[in-house]
Amino acid sequence: MKTNNLSTIRNNQKHGKQETKSYGTLRLFSVVMLLLMVLTSFGRIARANHPASPSGQAPTPQAVLASGGGTAARVLNFHREDRGARLCEDLVITAVGDAIYSTCGNGVEKQYSLSEIERAQVQTWIETFQAVNYDRKDTIRADGAQIQLYLYGQGSQLATDAETQQMIDFVTTLVAKIASH
C-alpha cells in the first residue's frame, strides 16, 4: 500500500514539474511575442511618419494626399454587406491616394489610384469635416444590409446627413468602377 502511494506522489510531482516547465515556456513565449508586436508597431509608426516636412513635423494626411506620396495611412474606410444578396465589399482609401478594394477576404482584391479629381474630393472632405463615423444596419430583415463609412476628417465642421450621403454615393460609384475592371 505504501509503495502505491509513493509512486502516485512521485508521478504527481513529475507531472507538476512538467506543467510548471511548460507554463514557464508558454509565459516566456507570450512575453517575447508581446515585445515583438510592440516593436513592430513602433516600426510601423516610424515608417508612417518618416516623410517629414521641412519643419520636422510629420505631414498631415491631407498634405500627403495632395502631394501624391508618402504614407499609406487610411483616410477613408468603407464596408458594405448584404447577406441576402451575398454581397460583401470593403474599400480603403489611403493618404497617398490609393484605393484598395476587396470582397471581405473572399479572394478578390484590387488596387486603384485615385484620379486628381477624386483625390481632390477626398482631400476637401478631410480638410472640411471632423471625423465621420457612419454605421447603418437594416434592422427590418434578419439578413439585412449594412453600410459603414469612416472618414478621418481633420476639419472643424460636422458633416450633415446629405454630405455623408454624398460621400457614400462617391464611394459606391468608386467601388463599382474598381470591381468592374
C-alpha positions as CSV (number, residue, x, y, z in Angstrom):
1,M,0.0,0.0,0.0
2,K,2.8,2.4,0.8
3,T,4.5,1.6,-2.5
4,N,1.4,2.6,-4.5
5,N,1.1,5.9,-2.5
6,L,4.7,6.7,-3.1
7,S,4.6,6.0,-6.8
8,T,1.4,8.1,-7.1
9,I,3.1,11.0,-5.2
10,R,6.2,10.7,-7.5
11,N,4.0,10.7,-10.6
12,N,2.1,13.8,-9.4
13,Q,5.4,15.5,-8.6
14,K,6.8,14.7,-12.1
15,H,3.7,15.9,-13.8
16,G,3.6,19.0,-11.6
17,K,7.2,19.9,-12.6
18,Q,6.4,19.3,-16.3
19,E,3.4,21.6,-16.0
20,T,5.5,24.2,-14.4
21,K,8.1,24.0,-17.1
22,S,5.6,24.1,-19.9
23,Y,3.8,27.1,-18.2
24,G,7.1,28.9,-17.9
25,T,7.9,28.2,-21.5
26,L,4.5,29.4,-22.6
27,R,4.9,32.5,-20.4
28,L,8.3,33.3,-22.0
29,F,6.8,32.8,-25.5
30,S,4.0,35.2,-24.7
31,V,6.3,37.8,-23.4
32,V,8.6,37.5,-26.5
33,M,5.6,37.7,-28.8
34,L,4.2,40.8,-26.9
35,L,7.6,42.5,-27.2
36,L,7.8,41.6,-30.9
37,M,4.3,43.1,-31.5
38,V,5.2,46.3,-29.7
39,L,8.5,46.7,-31.6
40,T,6.7,46.1,-34.9
41,S,4.1,48.7,-34.0
42,F,6.8,51.3,-33.3
43,G,8.5,50.4,-36.6
44,R,5.2,50.9,-38.5
45,I,4.6,54.2,-36.8
46,A,8.1,55.4,-37.5
47,R,7.7,54.4,-41.2
48,A,4.3,56.1,-41.5
49,N,5.8,59.3,-40.0
50,H,9.0,59.2,-42.0
51,P,8.2,61.7,-44.8
52,A,8.7,64.8,-42.7
53,S,8.0,68.4,-43.8
54,P,10.9,71.0,-43.7
55,S,9.7,71.9,-40.1
56,G,10.5,68.4,-39.0
57,Q,6.8,67.6,-38.4
58,A,5.1,64.7,-40.0
59,P,2.7,65.8,-42.7
60,T,-1.0,65.7,-42.2
61,P,-3.0,63.1,-44.2
62,Q,-4.4,65.8,-46.5
63,A,-1.0,67.2,-47.2
64,V,0.3,63.7,-48.2
65,L,-2.9,63.1,-50.2
66,A,-2.4,66.4,-52.1
67,S,1.2,65.6,-52.8
68,G,0.5,62.1,-54.0
69,G,3.3,60.5,-52.0
70,G,4.3,59.4,-48.5
71,T,2.3,57.3,-46.1
72,A,-0.2,54.6,-46.6
73,A,-2.3,55.7,-43.7
74,R,-6.0,55.1,-44.2
75,V,-8.1,58.3,-44.6
76,L,-11.4,56.6,-45.6
77,N,-12.8,53.2,-44.8
78,F,-16.0,51.8,-46.4
79,H,-17.8,48.5,-45.8
80,R,-21.0,47.2,-47.4
81,E,-22.6,43.9,-46.6
82,D,-25.8,42.3,-47.7
83,R,-26.1,38.7,-46.6
84,G,-29.3,38.2,-48.5
85,A,-27.6,39.3,-51.8
86,R,-24.4,37.5,-50.7
87,L,-22.5,40.8,-51.2
88,C,-19.6,42.0,-49.0
89,E,-17.3,44.7,-50.2
90,D,-14.6,46.8,-48.5
91,L,-12.8,49.9,-49.8
92,V,-9.9,51.6,-48.1
93,I,-8.5,54.9,-49.4
94,T,-5.0,55.7,-48.3
95,A,-3.4,59.1,-47.7
96,V,-1.3,58.6,-50.9
97,G,-4.5,58.4,-53.0
98,D,-4.6,54.6,-53.5
99,A,-7.8,52.7,-53.1
100,I,-7.8,49.0,-52.1
101,Y,-11.0,47.1,-52.9
102,S,-11.7,43.7,-51.6
103,T,-14.6,41.3,-51.3
104,C,-14.2,40.9,-47.5
105,G,-11.4,38.4,-47.7
106,N,-13.1,36.2,-50.3
107,G,-10.1,36.2,-52.6
108,V,-10.7,39.4,-54.7
109,E,-8.5,42.4,-54.0
110,K,-7.9,45.2,-56.5
111,Q,-5.8,48.3,-56.2
112,Y,-6.6,51.6,-57.9
113,S,-5.0,55.0,-57.9
114,L,-7.4,57.9,-57.5
115,S,-7.6,60.4,-60.3
116,E,-6.7,64.0,-59.5
117,I,-10.4,64.9,-59.3
118,E,-11.2,62.0,-56.9
119,R,-8.1,62.8,-54.8
120,A,-9.2,66.5,-54.6
121,Q,-12.7,65.5,-53.4
122,V,-11.4,63.2,-50.6
123,Q,-8.9,65.9,-49.6
124,T,-11.6,68.5,-49.4
125,W,-13.7,66.2,-47.1
126,I,-10.6,65.6,-44.9
127,E,-9.9,69.3,-44.6
128,T,-13.5,70.4,-44.1
129,F,-15.1,67.8,-41.8
130,Q,-14.5,66.3,-38.5
131,A,-14.3,62.5,-38.3
132,V,-17.3,60.9,-39.9
133,N,-18.4,57.6,-38.4
134,Y,-21.5,56.3,-40.2
135,D,-22.9,52.9,-39.5
136,R,-26.4,51.9,-40.8
137,K,-27.8,48.5,-40.5
138,D,-31.2,47.3,-42.0
139,T,-33.0,46.0,-38.9
140,I,-36.2,45.1,-40.7
141,R,-34.7,42.0,-42.4
142,A,-32.8,39.3,-40.5
143,D,-30.2,39.2,-43.3
144,G,-30.3,43.0,-43.7
145,A,-27.8,45.2,-45.4
146,Q,-25.1,47.1,-43.5
147,I,-23.1,50.1,-44.6
148,Q,-20.2,51.6,-42.7
149,L,-18.2,54.6,-43.6
150,Y,-15.4,56.2,-41.7
151,L,-13.6,59.4,-42.8
152,Y,-10.5,60.5,-40.8
153,G,-11.5,64.2,-41.1
154,Q,-9.5,66.9,-39.6
155,G,-11.7,69.9,-40.2
156,S,-14.0,71.8,-37.9
157,Q,-17.4,71.1,-39.4
158,L,-19.8,68.2,-38.7
159,A,-20.9,66.5,-41.9
160,T,-24.7,66.7,-42.5
161,D,-26.7,63.7,-43.5
162,A,-26.7,64.9,-47.1
163,E,-22.9,65.4,-47.1
164,T,-22.4,61.9,-45.6
165,Q,-24.7,60.5,-48.3
166,Q,-22.6,62.3,-50.9
167,M,-19.6,60.5,-49.5
168,I,-21.4,57.2,-49.6
169,D,-22.5,57.8,-53.2
170,F,-18.9,58.7,-54.2
171,V,-17.5,55.6,-52.6
172,T,-20.2,53.2,-54.0
173,T,-19.5,54.6,-57.5
174,L,-15.8,54.1,-57.0
175,V,-16.4,50.5,-55.7
176,A,-18.5,49.7,-58.8
177,K,-15.8,51.2,-61.1
178,I,-13.0,49.2,-59.4
179,A,-15.0,46.0,-59.2
180,S,-15.8,46.1,-62.9
181,H,-12.2,46.3,-64.0
